[in-house]
Amino acid sequence: MGQKPPNQQIQLQQKIIHYRSEIAKYEEQLKALQADLQKEKLRNEYLLEKLHLAESVHVEPYEKKIAQLEQQLLSYEVALEEAERQIQHLKKTKYAALEEEKKPVPVTKAQAFFAYSTLLAETPEEETLVFGDFIIQNIGTEALQNLVVCIRISPKKAGELSGKIAVKRNFSGENSFVENEATVEWTFAHDNWREKIKNDGEYWIKPANIKKLMPNEEIRFSHFEIRIKKTDSIHSAVIDGFIYCNELPKGVASLNNIVINF
């Protein structure tokens, strides 16, 4: 279950404290009204008895008094009904706040990492090879839609990435993707992918046959290969990974990167 933001949780707790206080206040008012009502009933009974004893002498004043007492009794009954209504309303509101506090908060969260091995060059003329997978996992509670991966090689001329990336595919439309295929097919995310690689050393790719990554699922850019060659100006190389999606437009950096020092 997710945790609520601190401010929202404090507000809910303050509401619950307020509702409890209001319920206690109305319950006290209800007890007082019930006590007053009982007193008025006893007084009414007493006056009725007195009326029967002196009916022939002071009838008119007693009738006025009875009318006043009946009116007052009616007002107490109305106040009592209103107090009971307020108590029931506050109890429902308090229970609703408690249920709201128990609801899990949707969590959008992803992580990615490189699983790789290296084959170091033995001579200056040879290339260092990096083989591996780039793994993306949905560790939140919400689906991740339209995933895009960026693998960046720094410096940009330090090496080249290759793997199973389709240069171009013919689709009938964006919604023609097939979900949950056994094999993830990757394609370049931008039409100007060559310029991105040349100018920035960035490989922007996306899964072509998966629309969304559900909670607790993962996908892989499998069996990539990066060839790195030492030059007079390049003595090290760093490979970083990033993931983006509709829900995480600012991106998430991979948990690890690959560093090659010559």
C-alpha positions in Angstrom: 0.0 0.0 0.0 1.3 3.4 -0.9 1.9 6.2 1.6 0.0 9.5 1.3 1.9 12.8 1.0 2.6 14.2 4.5 0.5 17.3 4.1 -2.5 15.3 2.9 -2.2 12.9 5.7 -2.0 15.7 8.3 -5.1 17.3 6.9 -7.0 14.1 7.1 -5.9 13.6 10.7 -6.9 17.1 11.6 -10.4 16.5 10.0 -10.8 13.3 12.0 -9.9 15.1 15.3 -12.3 17.9 14.4 -15.2 15.4 13.7 -14.6 13.6 16.9 -14.7 16.9 18.8 -17.9 17.9 17.1 -19.5 14.5 17.8 -18.6 14.8 21.5 -20.1 18.3 21.6 -23.4 17.3 20.1 -23.6 14.2 22.3 -23.2 16.4 25.3 -25.9 18.8 23.9 -28.1 15.7 23.3 -27.7 14.6 26.9 -28.5 18.1 28.2 -31.6 18.3 26.0 -32.8 14.8 27.1 -32.3 15.9 30.7 -34.2 19.1 30.1 -37.0 17.3 28.3 -37.3 14.8 31.2 -37.5 17.8 33.7 -40.2 19.5 31.6 -42.2 16.3 31.5 -42.0 15.9 35.3 -43.0 19.6 35.7 -45.9 19.1 33.3 -47.1 16.1 35.1 -46.9 18.0 38.4 -48.8 21.0 37.0 -51.4 18.7 35.6 -51.9 17.2 39.0 -52.2 20.7 40.5 -54.6 21.6 37.8 -56.9 18.8 38.7 -56.8 19.8 42.3 -57.6 23.5 41.6 -59.5 23.1 38.4 -62.6 25.0 39.5 -60.6 28.0 40.9 -57.5 28.7 38.6 -58.3 27.0 35.3 -57.3 29.8 32.9 -53.7 30.5 34.2 -53.0 26.8 34.2 -54.3 26.4 30.7 -51.9 29.2 29.6 -49.1 27.6 31.4 -49.8 24.2 29.8 -49.8 25.8 26.4 -46.4 27.4 27.1 -45.0 24.1 28.4 -46.3 22.2 25.3 -44.7 24.8 23.0 -41.4 24.6 25.0 -41.6 20.8 24.9 -42.1 20.9 21.1 -39.0 23.1 20.7 -36.9 20.7 22.8 -38.1 17.8 20.6 -37.1 19.7 17.5 -33.7 20.6 19.0 -33.2 17.0 20.0 -33.9 15.7 16.5 -31.5 18.3 15.0 -28.8 17.2 17.5 -29.2 13.5 16.6 -29.1 14.4 12.9 -25.9 16.4 13.3 -24.3 13.5 15.3 -25.2 11.0 12.5 -23.8 13.3 9.8 -20.5 13.9 11.7 -20.1 10.1 12.3 -20.6 9.4 8.5 -18.1 12.2 7.7 -15.6 10.8 10.1 -15.9 7.3 8.8 -15.5 8.7 5.2 -12.3 10.5 6.2 -11.0 7.3 7.8 -11.8 5.3 4.7 -10.1 7.9 2.6 -7.0 7.7 4.8 -6.9 3.9 4.2 -7.0 4.1 0.4 -3.7 3.3 -1.3 -2.0 6.1 -3.2 -1.3 5.4 -6.8 2.5 5.1 -7.3 4.3 5.7 -10.7 7.8 4.3 -10.4 10.3 2.6 -12.7 13.8 1.5 -12.5 16.4 0.3 -15.1 19.9 -1.1 -15.0 22.6 -2.7 -17.1 23.5 -6.4 -16.9 26.7 -6.7 -18.8 30.1 -8.2 -19.3 33.3 -6.8 -20.9 36.0 -8.2 -23.1 39.0 -5.9 -22.6 41.3 -5.2 -25.5 44.7 -6.8 -25.2 46.5 -4.6 -27.7 46.1 -0.9 -28.6 44.8 -1.9 -32.0 42.0 -4.1 -30.6 38.5 -2.9 -29.4 37.1 -3.3 -25.9 33.7 -5.1 -26.2 30.7 -4.7 -23.9 27.9 -7.2 -24.1 24.7 -7.0 -22.1 21.0 -6.3 -21.6 19.3 -3.1 -20.5 16.5 -4.1 -18.2 13.4 -1.9 -17.4 11.1 -2.7 -14.5 7.8 -1.2 -13.4 8.0 -1.2 -9.6 5.0 1.1 -9.1 1.2 0.4 -9.0 0.4 2.2 -12.3 1.0 1.1 -15.9 3.8 2.9 -17.8 2.8 3.9 -21.4 4.9 4.6 -24.4 8.3 3.7 -23.0 11.4 5.3 -24.6 15.0 4.4 -23.8 18.1 6.5 -24.2 21.6 4.9 -24.1 24.3 7.5 -24.2 28.0 7.0 -24.9 30.4 9.6 -23.6 32.5 10.9 -25.2 30.2 10.6 -28.3 33.1 9.2 -30.5 34.3 6.7 -27.9 32.3 3.8 -29.3 29.3 2.5 -31.2 26.3 0.5 -30.0 24.7 -2.2 -32.0 21.8 -4.6 -31.3 18.5 -5.8 -32.6 17.0 -2.5 -33.6 14.7 -2.2 -36.5 15.5 0.9 -38.6 12.0 1.2 -39.9 8.7 -0.7 -39.6 5.4 -0.4 -41.4 2.4 0.0 -39.0 -1.2 0.6 -39.8 -1.3 3.1 -36.9 0.0 3.7 -33.4 -2.7 1.6 -31.9 -1.7 -1.5 -33.9 0.9 -2.6 -31.4 0.5 -6.0 -29.9 0.8 -6.3 -26.1 2.7 -8.9 -24.2 4.5 -10.5 -27.2 7.1 -13.0 -26.1 9.9 -11.1 -28.0 10.3 -7.4 -27.6 11.2 -5.7 -30.9 13.0 -2.4 -30.7 13.0 0.4 -33.1 14.5 3.9 -33.2 12.3 6.4 -31.5 13.1 9.4 -33.8 13.4 9.8 -37.5 16.7 11.7 -37.1 18.3 8.9 -35.1 21.5 9.1 -37.1 21.9 12.8 -36.2 21.3 12.0 -32.5 24.0 9.4 -32.5 26.5 11.6 -34.5 25.9 14.8 -32.5 25.2 13.6 -29.0 26.3 9.9 -28.8 22.7 9.1 -27.9 20.7 6.0 -29.0 16.9 6.7 -28.6 14.9 3.4 -29.0 11.5 2.2 -28.0 9.7 -1.2 -27.9 7.7 -1.4 -31.1 5.2 -4.1 -30.1 4.4 -3.1 -26.5 2.0 -0.3 -25.6 2.4 -0.4 -21.9 4.4 -2.0 -19.1 2.2 -3.2 -16.3 3.1 -3.2 -12.6 5.7 -5.9 -11.6 6.5 -6.5 -15.3 9.9 -5.9 -17.0 11.2 -5.7 -20.6 14.7 -5.9 -21.9 16.8 -4.5 -24.7 18.7 -7.7 -25.0 22.0 -8.7 -26.4 23.4 -5.2 -27.2 27.0 -4.8 -28.1 29.2 -1.7 -27.7 32.6 -1.5 -29.3 35.0 1.0 -27.7 38.4 1.8 -29.2 41.2 3.7 -27.4 42.6 6.7 -29.2 45.1 9.4 -28.4 42.2 11.7 -27.2 40.0 9.0 -25.6 41.2 7.2 -22.5 37.9 6.3 -20.9 34.2 5.8 -21.9 30.9 6.0 -19.9 27.7 4.4 -21.0 24.5 5.8 -19.3 20.9 4.7 -19.6 17.7 6.6 -19.2 14.0 5.7 -19.5 11.0 7.9 -20.3 7.3 7.4 -20.6 4.0 9.3 -20.5 3.9 9.1 -16.8 7.6 10.0 -16.2 8.3 12.7 -18.8 11.4 13.9 -17.0 13.0 10.5 -17.2 14.7 8.1 -14.8 18.4 7.4 -14.8 19.5 3.8 -14.7 20.7 2.4 -11.3 24.2 1.8 -12.8 26.3 2.8 -15.7 29.2 1.2 -17.5 32.7 2.8 -17.1 35.6 1.7 -19.3 39.1 3.0 -18.5 42.1 2.3 -20.7 
